[in-house]
Amino acid sequence: MNCKKIFLAFMVAASYVSVQARDGFAIVIDPKSYNEAKTQVEAYASAVEQLHGMKPYIVIDRWQVPDSIRATLIRMHSQKQDPVIGAVFVGDIPVAMVRDAQHMTSAFKMDQRRDRRESSVPSDRYYDDFGLEFNSLGKDETKPYFYYALRADSRQNLQPTIFSGRIRPTDAGGTSRYEKLRSYLSKLVEEKRRQRSLQQMFYFSGHGYISESKVARIDEKGSYLEHFPELRGRVNRIGYLDHSDHNPVKTMLMDELMRTDLDLAVLHHHGYWDTQYLNALVKPQTVRAAKDFITRYCREHIYEAKQRGKNADSLRVALEKKFDLPQSWLANALDPELTKRDSLDEAASDLHLEDFKGYGFRPNVPVVVIDACFCGSFHQDDCIANEYLFQPGRTVVCIANTVNVLQDKWSDRLLGLLSNGGCVGDIARYSTYLESHVIGDPTFRFAPTNGNTLNLDHIINEDKPSVWKKLLNNDHPDIQALAIEHLFRHNLISSAKLRSIYESSPYATVRLQALEKIALMGDDNFIEVLKEASQDSHELVQRQALRLIGKSGDERLIPALIKVCISNNTSDRCNFNAIADLSVFPKDKLLAEFDRQFNSPTVCYMQKDSVRTKIRRTIERSADKWTKDTELIVNPSTTAKKRIMYIRQCRNFMVHGLIPMLIDFLPKADADSQKALLEAFGWHNYSTMVPRMIEAAKAIAADTRYDEAVRNEATKTIARLQHK
């Protein structure tokens, strides 16, 4: 069947079409869900048309094959009349499981030899980024999963062509998926018709996230005031709750999210598909509490050992010896009553799927951003994001992740578009991560504030350079940042201009956008901006600059790095990144620069000699952290299994000065090591060694003496290193 026939077969209705409608929106739904919720689906389509001026298309998925859906969306997007600029996948729409594209995630790096259900990334980027090319790997035996490998000749970065969202109710919890769908669409239409403006927001920080940096959370509020200047004023409109304020903090968090006047919530914490991790063990304040803390900590390890079939008694003895504990402290570690109490305490520390029903938790905040691993795993039978949606409360959309995520990612990027006419789908499409998704209605938006009437969806779809040049001077920092993004895509903004923007902008949002884009250019202006950004007044900008210093490895950045290392007021997370950076630079040059700076009389400490010793030891220990392992890659005595392990380790930690050694080793290596090493090179697209890695990869890609799989990996690596 050709594309035209597929297209016509898919199209069921284009309901509620307005003459003025210019942009289209596809509601892709399976036949059973459409029949069960036809009235609610058409009411939703009507609301999209009437409130957002978009032409809704109801597209019935009769084949349950992702290829056909994608072909239809491409056709609808390219049509001259009312092209589709967004889509939502409703009901039992097949899930694309993407492989060979881990570099497009923020943190996911699983060995693909493991079970493909676990080692693939569930992602609707298959559907909404038309610039990607895939090879089909077939359907799962029992799940509605279709596996796709990113091709070597595909674009190797994400730039979604349209925005998208996923509404996938299941029968979990004893309620029919169709009943959930009808109820959700009904409350969604009601919430859309309220046309509320963004007047109140809230953010939360869970234990262990970004090193529990207080400076990061202080500056985060400053970011929200940039995103939403209308929230400034005498009345406090930005609430904050930290896990350390209460233990357990769960009910307080639920109370906040049930507020009927709250419009937006951003939640930072660790997570899993069925859990939001909120609290750790209670930190002791008394001697008795200290004992309880120690014994509870040890019991957790003993419980875990027993669950894994290990000898719990042996571990108990080892813990007693390790911490010099009296035998009486852990003698009853497996007592049933104590185990039950610990289990209840643990359950109270976190928010679980069953808590929505068990506590009667009905979140009312319409938009929730869940900055956590796995909470948006819509491919599972249930997940945290789904529970937020399919409750009687007013929450209608979440931005959440299908797999694990990087803690240091820019989680609130362009969030201010929400009060400037942008929809939730626009926010997720610019996160450019394979795992980040809109769970719920992607067209949901707040009423624009301050008279702002920009039709951002249409502007983004038209993508006219002349418009972006004008918007570069817009008063709102997020609009400026969006303009920078698109001018960069059109190659219409130079590194000199980006440097000028960074140096002159009072907005952290704009400076961070300029830093991200100039980093992709990798020239001398990038190095100069990094030097300045490493001392930026905003914690997130400084933190990202420090990450990029490690990713660059340019030795001109050593003085800037050492300056951060000897500062006595570096935030916890920035200090974390600075220490990690030390491992990619030569030890002798780091120590020489440290001695030069620290011996200056301008560096003042009460106990300067002891501080000098402490920092020097940290540099000595950190600088050699990965060198030996990297050198073992080229050692002839290293086993094949160990060599692959060390190469895979290089994806996260690369000593830039050793890259020439690895390049020299490439022609001598076996095919598996060649493929793995080329793939590892691709992760270091900010490295000062990029030109040499590209040269080596091009030679391999053009040489038919290498295995086809190796040459394909070389082709992918070239594109990745060139940011293409």
C-alpha positions as CSV (number, residue, x, y, z in Angstrom):
1,M,0.0,0.0,0.0
2,N,1.5,3.3,-1.0
3,C,1.7,6.4,1.3
4,K,-1.4,8.0,-0.2
5,K,-3.6,5.0,0.4
6,I,-2.2,4.6,3.9
7,F,-3.0,8.2,4.5
8,L,-6.5,8.0,3.2
9,A,-7.2,4.8,5.1
10,F,-6.0,6.4,8.4
11,M,-8.0,9.5,8.1
12,V,-11.4,9.2,9.7
13,A,-12.5,12.7,10.4
14,A,-11.2,16.3,10.5
15,S,-13.7,17.5,13.0
16,Y,-14.6,21.1,13.9
17,V,-12.5,22.8,11.1
18,S,-12.3,26.5,11.2
19,V,-11.6,28.6,8.1
20,Q,-9.0,30.5,10.0
21,A,-7.2,27.3,11.1
22,R,-3.6,27.3,9.8
23,D,-1.9,24.5,11.8
24,G,-3.0,20.9,12.1
25,F,-2.9,18.6,15.1
26,A,-3.2,14.8,14.8
27,I,-5.1,12.7,17.4
28,V,-3.8,9.2,16.7
29,I,-5.9,6.6,18.4
30,D,-6.6,2.9,18.2
31,P,-10.0,1.7,17.0
32,K,-11.2,0.3,20.2
33,S,-10.3,3.4,22.3
34,Y,-12.0,5.6,19.7
35,N,-15.2,3.6,19.8
36,E,-15.2,3.5,23.6
37,A,-14.6,7.2,24.0
38,K,-15.8,8.8,20.7
39,T,-17.8,11.5,22.4
40,Q,-14.9,12.6,24.6
41,V,-12.3,12.4,21.8
42,E,-14.4,14.6,19.6
43,A,-15.0,17.1,22.5
44,Y,-11.2,17.2,22.9
45,A,-10.7,17.8,19.2
46,S,-13.3,20.6,19.4
47,A,-11.4,22.2,22.3
48,V,-8.1,22.1,20.4
49,E,-9.7,23.8,17.4
50,Q,-11.8,26.4,19.3
51,L,-9.2,27.3,22.0
52,H,-5.9,26.9,20.1
53,G,-6.9,27.6,16.5
54,M,-5.6,24.3,15.3
55,K,-7.2,22.0,12.8
56,P,-7.7,18.6,14.5
57,Y,-7.4,15.4,12.6
58,I,-8.6,12.2,14.2
59,V,-6.4,9.4,12.9
60,I,-7.4,5.8,13.4
61,D,-4.5,3.4,13.8
62,R,-5.9,0.2,12.0
63,W,-2.6,-1.5,11.5
64,Q,-0.8,-1.2,14.9
65,V,2.6,-0.7,13.1
66,P,4.7,2.3,14.0
67,D,6.0,2.6,10.4
68,S,2.5,3.3,9.0
69,I,1.8,5.9,11.7
70,R,5.1,7.7,11.1
71,A,4.6,7.7,7.3
72,T,1.1,9.2,7.8
73,L,2.4,12.0,10.1
74,I,5.2,12.8,7.7
75,R,2.6,13.1,4.9
76,M,0.3,15.2,7.0
77,H,3.1,17.5,8.1
78,S,4.2,18.1,4.5
79,Q,0.8,18.9,3.1
80,K,0.3,22.5,1.9
81,Q,-3.1,23.0,3.5
82,D,-3.2,22.9,7.4
83,P,0.0,20.9,7.9
84,V,0.2,18.9,11.1
85,I,2.6,20.5,13.6
86,G,1.8,18.2,16.6
87,A,0.4,14.9,17.5
88,V,-0.9,12.9,20.5
89,F,-0.9,9.1,20.7
90,V,-4.0,7.9,22.5
91,G,-4.8,4.5,23.8
92,D,-3.0,1.4,22.6
93,I,-0.6,2.9,20.1
94,P,2.5,0.7,19.5
95,V,5.7,1.7,21.4
96,A,8.9,2.3,19.5
97,M,11.9,0.9,21.3
98,V,15.0,2.7,20.0
99,R,18.4,1.1,19.9
100,D,21.9,2.2,18.8
101,A,21.0,5.7,19.9
102,Q,22.1,6.0,23.5
103,H,24.1,9.1,22.7
104,M,20.8,10.9,22.3
105,T,19.8,10.2,25.9
106,S,21.1,12.2,28.8
107,A,22.6,9.2,30.8
108,F,21.4,5.8,29.5
109,K,24.4,3.6,28.7
110,M,23.3,-0.1,28.9
111,D,25.0,-2.9,27.2
112,Q,22.7,-3.8,24.3
113,R,23.6,-7.5,24.6
114,R,21.2,-7.5,27.6
115,D,17.5,-8.2,27.2
116,R,16.3,-5.8,24.5
117,R,13.3,-4.7,26.6
118,E,15.7,-3.3,29.1
119,S,18.5,-2.1,26.8
120,S,16.2,-0.2,24.4
121,V,14.8,3.3,25.0
122,P,11.0,3.6,24.7
123,S,10.7,6.9,22.8
124,D,8.2,8.8,20.7
125,R,11.1,10.6,19.0
126,Y,10.6,7.8,16.5
127,Y,7.3,9.3,15.6
128,D,8.0,13.1,15.9
129,D,11.6,13.6,14.6
130,F,11.3,13.0,10.8
131,G,15.1,13.6,10.3
132,L,16.0,10.3,12.0
133,E,16.4,7.1,9.9
134,F,15.8,3.7,11.4
135,N,16.1,0.0,10.5
136,S,13.3,-2.2,11.8
137,L,14.3,-5.0,14.1
138,G,10.9,-6.6,14.5
139,K,8.2,-6.8,17.1
140,D,8.4,-8.1,20.7
141,E,7.0,-11.5,21.3
142,T,4.3,-10.5,23.7
143,K,4.5,-6.7,24.3
144,P,3.3,-4.0,21.9
145,Y,6.9,-3.0,21.4
146,F,8.6,-2.5,18.0
147,Y,12.3,-2.3,17.9
148,Y,14.3,0.1,15.7
149,A,18.0,0.7,15.3
150,L,19.2,4.2,14.4
151,R,20.9,4.0,11.0
152,A,24.5,5.0,10.5
153,D,23.5,7.4,7.7
154,S,20.8,9.1,9.9
155,R,21.1,12.4,11.6
156,Q,22.7,11.7,15.0
157,N,21.1,14.3,17.1
158,L,17.5,15.2,18.0
159,Q,15.5,18.0,16.5
160,P,11.8,16.9,16.7
161,T,9.9,18.1,13.6
162,I,6.6,18.2,15.5
163,F,5.7,18.2,19.2
164,S,4.0,15.1,20.6
165,G,2.4,13.6,23.7
166,R,1.3,10.2,24.9
167,I,-2.1,9.3,26.6
168,R,-1.9,5.6,27.4
169,P,-4.2,4.4,30.1
170,T,-4.0,0.8,31.2
171,D,-6.2,-1.5,33.3
172,A,-3.9,-1.2,36.2
173,G,-5.5,-0.6,39.6
174,G,-8.7,-2.4,38.6
175,T,-10.2,0.4,36.5
176,S,-10.8,-0.1,32.8
177,R,-8.4,1.7,30.5
178,Y,-11.4,3.0,28.6
179,E,-13.1,4.4,31.7
180,K,-9.8,6.1,32.6
181,L,-9.6,7.5,29.1
182,R,-13.1,8.9,29.1
183,S,-12.7,10.5,32.5
184,Y,-9.3,11.9,31.6
185,L,-10.5,13.5,28.4
186,S,-13.5,15.0,30.1
187,K,-11.4,16.7,32.8
188,L,-8.9,17.7,30.2
189,V,-11.5,19.6,28.2
190,E,-12.9,21.2,31.3
191,E,-9.4,22.3,32.3
192,K,-8.6,23.6,28.9
193,R,-11.7,25.7,28.8
194,R,-10.8,27.3,32.1
195,Q,-8.0,29.1,30.2
196,R,-6.1,29.8,33.5
197,S,-3.0,31.9,33.4
198,L,0.1,30.8,35.3
199,Q,-0.1,32.5,38.7
200,Q,1.4,30.1,41.2
201,M,4.2,27.5,40.9
202,F,6.0,25.2,43.3
203,Y,9.2,23.2,43.2
204,F,10.5,20.3,45.3
205,S,13.9,18.7,46.0
206,G,14.4,15.1,47.1
207,H,17.3,13.5,48.9
208,G,20.6,12.9,47.1
209,Y,19.7,14.9,44.0
210,I,22.5,17.2,42.6
211,S,24.5,16.6,45.7
212,E,21.7,18.3,47.7
213,S,23.2,21.7,46.7
214,K,21.4,24.5,48.5
215,V,23.0,27.1,46.2
216,A,21.5,25.3,43.2
217,R,18.0,25.5,44.7
218,I,18.4,29.2,45.6
219,D,19.4,30.1,42.1
220,E,16.7,27.9,40.7
221,K,14.1,30.3,42.1
222,G,16.0,33.1,40.3
223,S,15.5,31.1,37.1
224,Y,11.8,30.9,37.6
225,L,11.6,34.6,38.1
226,E,13.3,34.9,34.7
227,H,10.9,32.4,33.1
228,F,7.9,34.0,34.7
229,P,8.5,37.7,35.5
230,E,4.8,38.0,36.2
231,L,5.4,36.0,39.4
232,R,7.5,38.8,40.9
233,G,6.0,41.1,43.4
234,R,4.9,41.5,47.0
235,V,2.9,38.3,47.1
236,N,4.9,35.1,47.1
237,R,3.9,33.0,44.1
238,I,6.8,30.5,44.0
239,G,6.7,27.8,46.7
240,Y,9.5,25.5,47.7
241,L,9.8,22.3,49.7
242,D,12.9,20.4,50.5
243,H,13.1,16.8,51.6
244,S,15.2,17.9,54.7
245,D,12.3,20.1,55.9
246,H,10.4,17.0,57.1
247,N,11.0,13.3,57.3
248,P,8.8,11.9,56.0
249,V,7.9,14.7,53.7
250,K,5.4,12.7,51.6
251,T,2.1,14.0,52.9
252,M,3.4,17.6,52.8
253,L,4.3,17.2,49.2
254,M,0.9,15.6,48.4
255,D,-0.8,18.5,50.2
256,E,1.0,21.1,48.0
257,L,0.2,19.2,44.8
258,M,-3.5,19.1,45.8
259,R,-3.7,22.9,46.0
260,T,-6.4,24.1,43.6
261,D,-4.6,27.4,43.0
262,L,-1.3,25.8,41.9
263,D,-0.6,25.9,38.2
264,L,2.9,24.4,37.7
265,A,5.0,22.0,39.8
266,V,8.7,21.0,39.2
267,L,9.8,17.9,41.1
268,H,13.5,17.0,41.5
269,H,14.2,13.6,43.0
270,H,15.4,10.1,42.2
271,G,12.7,7.8,40.8
272,Y,11.6,4.5,39.3
273,W,8.5,3.7,37.2
274,D,6.5,3.0,40.4
275,T,8.2,5.3,43.0
276,Q,9.1,8.9,43.6
277,Y,12.0,8.7,46.1
278,L,11.7,11.6,48.5
279,N,13.5,11.0,51.9
280,A,16.6,9.2,53.1
281,L,17.1,7.9,56.6
282,V,16.5,10.5,59.3
283,K,19.8,12.2,60.1
284,P,20.5,11.8,63.8
285,Q,20.4,14.8,66.2
286,T,20.9,12.8,69.4
287,V,23.0,9.9,70.7
288,R,19.9,7.6,70.7
289,A,19.1,8.7,67.1
290,A,22.6,8.1,66.0
291,K,22.4,4.5,67.2
292,D,19.0,4.1,65.5
293,F,20.5,5.5,62.3
294,I,23.5,3.1,62.3
295,T,21.4,0.0,63.1
296,R,18.7,0.8,60.5
297,Y,21.4,1.4,57.9
298,C,22.9,-2.0,58.6
299,R,19.6,-3.8,58.7
300,E,18.8,-2.5,55.2
301,H,21.9,-4.2,53.9
302,I,21.1,-7.4,55.8
303,Y,17.5,-7.4,54.3
304,E,18.9,-6.9,50.8
305,A,21.4,-9.7,51.3
306,K,18.6,-12.1,52.4
307,Q,16.4,-11.1,49.4
308,R,19.2,-11.9,47.0
309,G,19.8,-15.3,48.5
310,K,23.0,-14.4,50.2
311,N,24.1,-15.3,53.7
312,A,22.6,-12.6,55.9
313,D,24.5,-13.8,59.0
314,S,27.8,-13.5,57.3
315,L,27.0,-9.9,56.3
316,R,25.9,-9.1,59.8
317,V,29.2,-10.2,61.2
318,A,31.1,-8.3,58.5
319,L,29.1,-5.1,59.3
320,E,29.8,-5.5,63.0
321,K,33.5,-5.8,62.3
322,K,33.5,-2.9,59.7
323,F,31.8,-0.4,62.0
324,D,33.1,-1.9,65.3
325,L,29.6,-2.5,66.6
326,P,28.5,-4.5,69.6
327,Q,26.9,-7.8,68.7
328,S,23.7,-6.8,70.5
329,W,23.0,-4.0,68.1
330,L,22.3,-6.3,65.1
331,A,21.4,-9.5,66.9
332,N,17.7,-9.1,66.1
333,A,18.1,-7.6,62.6
334,L,15.7,-10.1,61.1
335,D,13.1,-10.0,63.8
336,P,9.7,-10.0,62.1
337,E,8.3,-7.1,64.1
338,L,11.4,-5.0,63.5
339,T,11.3,-5.9,59.8
340,K,7.7,-4.9,59.6
341,R,8.4,-1.5,61.3
342,D,11.3,-0.8,59.0
343,S,9.2,-1.7,56.0
344,L,6.5,0.7,57.1
345,D,9.0,3.5,57.7
346,E,10.5,2.9,54.3
347,A,7.1,3.0,52.6
348,A,6.4,6.4,54.3
349,S,9.6,7.8,53.0
350,D,8.6,7.7,49.3
351,L,5.6,8.2,47.1
352,H,4.4,4.9,45.5
353,L,1.8,4.1,42.9
354,E,-0.5,2.6,45.5
355,D,-0.4,5.8,47.5
356,F,-2.6,7.6,45.1
357,K,-5.5,5.3,46.0
358,G,-4.4,4.5,49.5
359,Y,-4.1,8.1,50.7
360,G,-6.8,9.5,48.4
361,F,-4.1,11.6,46.7
362,R,-5.7,13.8,44.0
363,P,-3.2,16.1,42.5
364,N,-4.8,19.3,41.2
365,V,-1.8,21.1,39.7
366,P,-2.5,21.0,35.9
367,V,1.2,20.7,34.8
368,V,3.8,18.6,36.6
369,V,7.5,18.3,35.5
370,I,9.0,15.2,37.0
371,D,12.8,15.5,36.9
372,A,13.6,11.9,37.8
373,C,14.5,8.6,36.3
374,F,11.8,6.2,34.9
375,C,8.7,8.0,36.3
376,G,7.4,8.5,32.7
377,S,7.8,4.9,31.6
378,F,4.5,4.9,29.7
379,H,5.4,1.5,28.1
380,Q,4.9,-0.2,31.5
381,D,1.6,-1.4,32.7
382,D,1.6,1.6,35.0
383,C,3.9,4.5,35.9
384,I,4.0,7.5,38.2
385,A,3.2,10.0,35.5
386,N,0.1,8.0,34.5
387,E,-1.1,8.0,38.0
388,Y,-1.0,11.8,38.1
389,L,-3.1,11.9,35.0
390,F,-5.7,9.3,35.6
391,Q,-6.9,10.5,38.9
392,P,-10.1,12.7,39.5
393,G,-7.9,15.7,40.3
394,R,-7.0,18.4,37.8
395,T,-3.6,17.3,36.7
396,V,-3.7,16.9,32.9
397,V,-0.1,16.7,31.7
398,C,3.3,15.7,32.9
399,I,6.8,16.0,31.5
400,A,8.6,12.8,32.6
401,N,11.3,10.3,31.5
402,T,11.1,6.8,30.3
403,V,14.6,5.7,31.4
404,N,17.3,7.1,33.7
405,V,18.4,10.7,33.3
406,L,21.4,12.9,34.0
407,Q,21.0,14.9,37.2
408,D,22.9,17.9,35.8
409,K,20.7,18.4,32.7
410,W,19.0,21.7,32.1
411,S,15.6,20.6,33.5
412,D,13.8,24.0,33.1
413,R,15.0,24.8,29.7
414,L,12.6,27.3,27.9
415,L,10.0,26.7,30.6
416,G,9.0,30.4,30.3
417,L,7.4,29.7,26.9
418,L,4.4,28.4,28.9
419,S,3.4,32.0,29.8
420,N,4.2,33.3,26.3
421,G,1.8,31.3,24.2
422,G,3.8,28.1,24.1
423,C,2.2,24.7,24.8
424,V,3.7,21.9,27.0
425,G,4.7,20.0,23.8
426,D,7.0,22.9,22.9
427,I,8.9,22.6,26.2
428,A,9.6,18.8,25.8
429,R,10.6,19.1,22.1
430,Y,13.5,21.4,23.0
431,S,14.8,19.1,25.8
432,T,16.3,17.1,22.9
433,Y,16.6,13.9,24.9
434,L,15.4,10.5,23.7
435,E,13.8,9.7,27.1
436,S,11.9,13.0,27.8
437,H,8.2,12.8,27.0
438,V,4.9,14.6,27.4
439,I,2.6,12.3,29.3
440,G,-0.9,13.7,28.6
441,D,-2.1,16.5,26.3
442,P,0.8,18.3,24.5
443,T,-1.4,21.1,23.4
444,F,-2.2,22.3,26.9
445,R,-1.1,25.9,27.5
446,F,-1.7,28.7,29.9
447,A,-3.4,31.9,28.9
448,P,-0.6,34.3,27.8
449,T,0.3,37.0,30.3
450,N,1.3,40.7,29.9
451,G,-0.6,40.9,26.7
452,N,1.8,38.5,24.9
453,T,0.0,37.3,21.8
454,L,2.9,35.3,20.1
455,N,1.6,32.2,18.2
456,L,4.7,30.3,19.1
457,D,3.6,27.0,17.6
458,H,3.1,28.6,14.2
459,I,6.3,30.7,14.5
460,I,8.3,27.5,15.3
461,N,6.7,25.6,12.5
462,E,7.4,28.3,9.9
463,D,10.9,28.7,11.2
464,K,11.7,32.0,9.4
465,P,15.2,33.4,10.0
466,S,13.9,37.0,9.6
467,V,11.4,36.4,12.5
468,W,14.1,34.8,14.7
469,K,16.4,37.8,14.1
470,K,13.7,40.1,15.4
471,L,12.9,37.9,18.4
472,L,16.5,37.9,19.4
473,N,15.8,41.3,20.8
474,N,12.5,40.3,22.5
475,D,12.1,41.4,26.2
476,H,11.6,37.9,27.4
477,P,14.7,35.8,28.0
478,D,13.1,32.5,26.9
479,I,12.1,34.1,23.6
480,Q,15.6,35.3,23.2
481,A,16.9,31.8,24.0
482,L,14.5,30.3,21.5
483,A,15.7,32.7,18.8
484,I,19.3,31.7,19.5
485,E,18.4,28.0,19.1
486,H,16.8,28.5,15.7
487,L,19.4,31.0,14.4
488,F,22.0,28.4,15.3
489,R,20.2,25.7,13.4
490,H,20.2,28.0,10.4
491,N,23.9,28.7,10.8
492,L,23.0,32.4,11.1
493,I,24.7,33.2,14.4
494,S,28.5,33.2,14.9
495,S,30.6,32.2,17.9
496,A,31.6,35.9,18.2
497,K,27.9,36.9,18.5
498,L,27.2,34.1,21.0
499,R,30.2,35.2,23.1
500,S,28.9,38.8,23.0
501,I,25.4,37.6,24.1
502,Y,26.9,35.6,26.9
503,E,29.1,38.5,28.1
504,S,26.3,41.1,28.0
505,S,23.1,39.3,29.0
506,P,21.7,39.8,32.5
507,Y,19.6,36.6,32.1
508,A,21.0,33.2,33.2
509,T,18.6,31.5,30.7
510,V,20.1,33.4,27.8
511,R,23.7,32.9,29.0
512,L,23.2,29.2,29.4
513,Q,21.7,29.0,25.9
514,A,24.6,30.9,24.4
515,L,27.0,28.7,26.3
516,E,25.4,25.5,25.0
517,K,25.4,26.7,21.4
518,I,29.0,28.1,21.4
519,A,30.1,24.7,22.9
520,L,29.0,23.1,19.6
521,M,31.4,25.3,17.7
522,G,34.4,24.5,19.9
523,D,36.6,27.4,18.8
524,D,38.7,29.9,20.8
525,N,35.5,31.9,21.6
526,F,34.2,28.8,23.3
527,I,37.3,28.5,25.5
528,E,37.1,32.1,26.5
529,V,33.4,31.9,27.4
530,L,34.1,28.7,29.4
531,K,36.7,30.6,31.4
532,E,34.1,33.2,32.3
533,A,31.2,30.8,32.8
534,S,33.2,28.8,35.3
535,Q,32.7,31.9,37.6
536,D,29.2,32.7,36.6
537,S,26.9,34.1,39.3
538,H,24.2,31.5,38.5
539,E,24.9,28.0,39.8
540,L,23.4,26.1,36.9
541,V,25.5,28.1,34.4
542,Q,28.6,27.6,36.4
543,R,27.8,23.9,36.8
544,Q,27.3,23.4,33.1
545,A,30.5,25.3,32.4
546,L,32.4,23.0,34.7
547,R,31.0,19.9,33.0
548,L,32.1,21.3,29.6
549,I,35.6,22.0,30.9
550,G,35.9,18.3,31.6
551,K,34.3,17.4,28.2
552,S,36.7,19.8,26.4
553,G,40.0,18.9,28.0
554,D,41.7,22.0,26.6
555,E,44.7,22.7,28.8
556,R,44.0,26.5,28.6
557,L,41.1,25.8,30.9
558,I,43.3,24.4,33.8
559,P,43.7,27.8,35.5
560,A,39.9,28.3,35.5
561,L,39.4,24.8,36.9
562,I,42.0,25.3,39.7
563,K,40.5,28.6,40.6
564,V,37.2,26.8,41.3
565,C,38.9,24.0,43.2
566,I,40.6,26.4,45.6
567,S,37.6,28.6,46.2
568,N,36.1,28.2,49.6
569,N,32.5,28.9,48.5
570,T,32.0,26.6,45.6
571,S,28.5,25.0,45.7
572,D,28.4,21.3,46.4
573,R,27.4,20.2,42.9
574,C,29.9,22.5,41.2
575,N,32.6,21.1,43.4
576,F,31.4,17.6,42.5
577,N,31.9,18.4,38.8
578,A,35.2,20.2,39.3
579,I,36.7,17.2,41.0
580,A,35.5,15.0,38.2
581,D,37.2,17.3,35.7
582,L,40.5,16.8,37.4
583,S,40.6,13.2,36.0
584,V,40.9,14.3,32.4
585,F,43.9,16.7,32.7
586,P,47.7,16.0,33.2
587,K,48.6,15.8,36.9
588,D,51.8,17.7,36.6
589,K,50.1,20.7,34.9
590,L,47.3,20.7,37.4
591,L,49.7,20.6,40.4
592,A,51.9,23.3,38.9
593,E,48.9,25.6,38.4
594,F,47.6,24.8,41.9
595,D,50.9,25.7,43.5
596,R,51.0,29.0,41.5
597,Q,47.5,30.1,42.5
598,F,47.4,28.7,46.0
599,N,50.7,30.2,47.1
600,S,49.5,33.7,46.2
601,P,49.0,35.9,49.2
602,T,45.5,36.7,47.9
603,V,44.4,33.2,48.8
604,C,43.6,33.3,52.5
605,Y,42.6,30.4,54.8
606,M,42.7,30.2,58.6
607,Q,44.7,26.9,58.2
608,K,46.3,27.4,54.8
609,D,48.8,24.6,55.1
610,S,46.3,21.9,56.0
611,V,43.9,23.2,53.2
612,R,46.8,23.1,50.8
613,T,47.5,19.5,51.7
614,K,43.9,18.5,51.4
615,I,43.4,20.0,47.9
616,R,46.7,18.8,46.6
617,R,45.9,15.2,47.7
618,T,42.5,15.5,45.9
619,I,44.2,16.6,42.7
620,E,46.8,13.9,42.9
621,R,44.2,11.2,43.5
622,S,41.7,12.4,41.0
623,A,44.1,13.1,38.1
624,D,45.1,9.5,37.8
625,K,41.7,8.0,38.4
626,W,41.1,6.7,34.8
627,T,44.6,6.8,33.3
628,K,45.6,3.2,34.2
629,D,42.3,1.7,33.0
630,T,42.6,3.6,29.7
631,E,46.2,2.5,29.2
632,L,45.1,-1.1,29.8
633,I,43.0,-0.9,26.6
634,V,46.2,-1.0,24.4
635,N,48.0,-3.5,26.7
636,P,48.4,-6.9,24.7
637,S,47.9,-8.9,28.0
638,T,44.4,-7.4,28.5
639,T,41.7,-10.0,27.9
640,A,39.0,-9.2,25.2
641,K,36.3,-9.0,27.9
642,K,38.3,-6.6,30.1
643,R,39.3,-4.5,27.0
644,I,35.6,-3.9,26.1
645,M,34.8,-3.1,29.7
646,Y,37.6,-0.4,29.8
647,I,36.5,1.0,26.4
648,R,32.9,1.3,27.6
649,Q,34.2,3.1,30.7
650,C,35.7,5.7,28.4
651,R,32.2,6.8,27.3
652,N,31.8,8.5,30.6
653,F,35.4,9.3,31.5
654,M,38.0,10.1,28.8
655,V,41.5,11.3,29.5
656,H,41.9,13.5,26.4
657,G,45.6,13.3,26.3
658,L,45.4,9.5,25.8
659,I,43.1,9.8,22.7
660,P,46.1,9.8,20.3
661,M,47.3,6.5,21.9
662,L,43.8,5.0,21.4
663,I,43.7,6.3,17.8
664,D,47.0,4.6,17.1
665,F,45.6,1.4,18.6
666,L,42.5,1.3,16.4
667,P,43.9,-0.4,13.3
668,K,45.6,-3.1,15.4
669,A,42.4,-3.9,17.5
670,D,39.9,-6.7,16.8
671,A,36.6,-5.7,15.2
672,D,34.6,-5.7,18.4
673,S,37.1,-3.4,20.1
674,Q,37.3,-1.1,17.0
675,K,33.5,-0.7,17.0
676,A,33.4,-0.1,20.8
677,L,36.2,2.4,20.7
678,L,34.7,4.4,17.8
679,E,31.4,4.5,19.6
680,A,33.2,5.7,22.7
681,F,34.9,8.5,20.7
682,G,31.4,9.7,19.7
683,W,30.6,10.6,23.3
684,H,33.3,13.2,23.3
685,N,32.1,15.7,20.8
686,Y,33.4,18.7,22.8
687,S,36.9,17.3,23.1
688,T,39.9,19.3,22.0
689,M,40.8,16.1,20.2
690,V,37.7,16.1,18.0
691,P,39.7,16.9,14.7
692,R,42.0,13.9,15.3
693,M,39.1,11.6,16.1
694,I,37.2,12.7,13.0
695,E,40.3,12.1,10.8
696,A,40.7,8.6,12.2
697,A,37.1,7.7,11.8
698,K,37.0,9.0,8.2
699,A,39.9,6.8,7.3
700,I,38.2,3.7,8.7
701,A,34.8,4.6,7.1
702,A,36.4,4.8,3.7
703,D,38.5,1.6,4.0
704,T,36.7,-1.6,2.9
705,R,39.2,-3.7,4.7
706,Y,37.4,-3.0,7.9
707,D,34.2,-4.9,8.8
708,E,31.0,-3.2,7.7
709,A,29.8,-2.9,11.3
710,V,33.0,-1.0,12.1
711,R,32.7,1.3,9.1
712,N,29.1,2.0,10.0
713,E,30.1,2.9,13.5
714,A,32.8,5.2,12.1
715,T,30.2,6.9,10.0
716,K,28.0,7.5,13.0
717,T,30.9,8.8,15.0
718,I,31.9,11.3,12.4
719,A,28.3,12.7,12.4
720,R,28.3,12.8,16.2
721,L,31.6,14.5,16.5
722,Q,30.4,17.1,13.9
723,H,27.1,17.6,15.8
724,K,25.1,16.4,12.8
